[in-house]
């Protein structure tokens, strides 16, 4: 395995781990899943979304480590961050907010941290989803 392919696999795995591991870890707490102010139905949807994102992430990581072409794995990994960005950009239409019920919001400077992270993850996965490795380019020619 080339160093380039190994680097790409690690980068893809770290990127999808944000949605498959980090986000669920952060949301299984009092601001989301165990928030006493949230109705049970909202909690169910949150756990469903977390489980779905984790399954997409695991599938993308599996594809990345079992196939030499990472583009499909990266595209699968893009499902959750692109959905987040769509929800973020349209939150005024449905009354959404990035502020927690306790009034807190995690920010990098003046920008919401989740938005920054999803933009980074989307950028990495977007690049990987359209960029063949040198070995993939050689097989195509």
ZAVEXKOL-987145 format. One record per residue (C-alpha): residue in three letters; x, y, z. Coordinates in steps of 0.001 Angstrom, whole numbers, plus 524288, in hexadecimal, padded with zeros to 5 digits. Layout:
ALAXYZ ...
END
This chain:
UNK800008000080000 UNK8055180D417FC54 UNK80772817E180669 UNK7FDED820647FEBD UNK7F308816527FFBE UNK7F5C58140280E26 UNK7F54D822AB810CD UNK7E86B823ED80964 UNK7E27E8186C810BC UNK7E66681E2E81DD4 UNK7E15182BA2819E2 UNK7D459825EC8157C UNK7D31681DC6821E4 UNK7D5D58297C82AA1 UNK7CC18831B7822FB UNK7C0E682809823EE UNK7C4478258783236 UNK7C01D8337183528 UNK7B22482F98831BB UNK7B29E82166835CB UNK7B98F822D8842E0 UNK7BBF6830EB84732 UNK7AE5D8366B844B4 UNK7A74F82B2484B8A UNK7B0B482C6A85704 UNK7AD9183AE685816 UNK79EE48392685680 UNK79D1882E4386082 UNK79C178380686B7F UNK79319841C287212 UNK7928384B3C86684 UNK78CEB8415385CF9 UNK7893E8330F85F3B UNK7875D8346886DF8 UNK7820F8423986DB4 UNK7766384270876F7 UNK7706184DBC86F4C UNK76FD08464186290 UNK763B283E6385F47 UNK765C582FC385DFE UNK762BA8306684F88 UNK76DE183A1184D2D UNK7771E8314C854EA UNK77320825A384CA5 UNK7761D82D2684039 UNK7833783178845A5 UNK78755823948493F UNK7828281EC883BFD UNK78A8C829478350C UNK796948260683D35 UNK7953E8177383A68 UNK79322819E582BE7 UNK79F06822BE82B05 UNK7A731818B18324B UNK7A31380DE7828EB UNK7A6328166A81D09 UNK7B357819A982321 UNK7B68A80B7682621 UNK7B2C4807668184D UNK7BB3E812238127D UNK7C6DC80E2081AE0 UNK7C4D27FFE08172F UNK7C4AF80335808B4 UNK7D0BE80BAA80A3E UNK7D8A9800A581038 UNK7D3CB7F5AB80763 UNK7D4787FC1E7F9FA UNK7DF5E8034B7F30B UNK7D61B80D997ED86 UNK7D1C2816937F898 UNK7C86B81EF47F0D0 UNK7BC1F8172C7F407 UNK7BFDE8168D80271 UNK7C1DC82543802B2 UNK7B4DB827BA7FBF1 UNK7ADE081F21805C0 UNK7B4D68267A81095 UNK7AFBD8335280B0C UNK7A17582FCD80D91 UNK7A0FA8344B81BC1 UNK7A933840BF81B07 UNK7A1FC8457980EE7 UNK79503842BD815B2 UNK799D884A7282182 UNK79DBF855ED818DC UNK7906E855B38123C UNK789B1855A581F87 UNK7928E8609182451 UNK790168692381874 UNK7815E8675E81951 UNK77FA5867F582820 UNK778908750782778 UNK76DDD86E5981F97 UNK76AA1864B182A72 UNK76EDB86BE6836C0 UNK77BAB8649D8388F UNK786F7869A984082 UNK794E78661B843E4 UNK7933286B9485199 UNK7914E8611985BF8 UNK7856C861A5864D5 UNK78E588665886FD7 UNK79226872188676C UNK79FCE86D638640D UNK7A5B386C6B8568C UNK7B31E8672585362 UNK7BA408707984A42 UNK7C74B8722E8438F UNK7C890880DD84469 UNK7BB52885A484008 UNK7B7CB879BC837D1 UNK7B06886DE183CC1 UNK7B9E48629C83F23 UNK7B0ED8587483903 UNK7B0018606482C8A UNK7BED3861A782BF6 UNK7C0AD8531782E41 UNK7B68E84F2682409 UNK7BC838584F81A04 UNK7C9F28525781C6F UNK7C4BF8445F81BD3 UNK7BCDE8477180F8C UNK7C8B784D958091A UNK7D168841DA80BE8 UNK7C737837DF807CE UNK7C37583FF27FBF5 UNK7D1A6840397F78F UNK7D323831907F9C8 UNK7C65A82E8D7F2DC UNK7CB138345A7E608 UNK7D9B6832627E6F1 UNK7DF468254E7E2AC UNK7EC49821177E86C UNK7F7D981FC67DF0E UNK7F5C7810F57DEF9 UNK7E76D812E07DB6D UNK7EB3581C457D07B UNK7F4FC8124A7CB45 UNK7EA80807A47CB07 UNK7E147810A47C3A7 UNK7EADF813547B8B9 
END
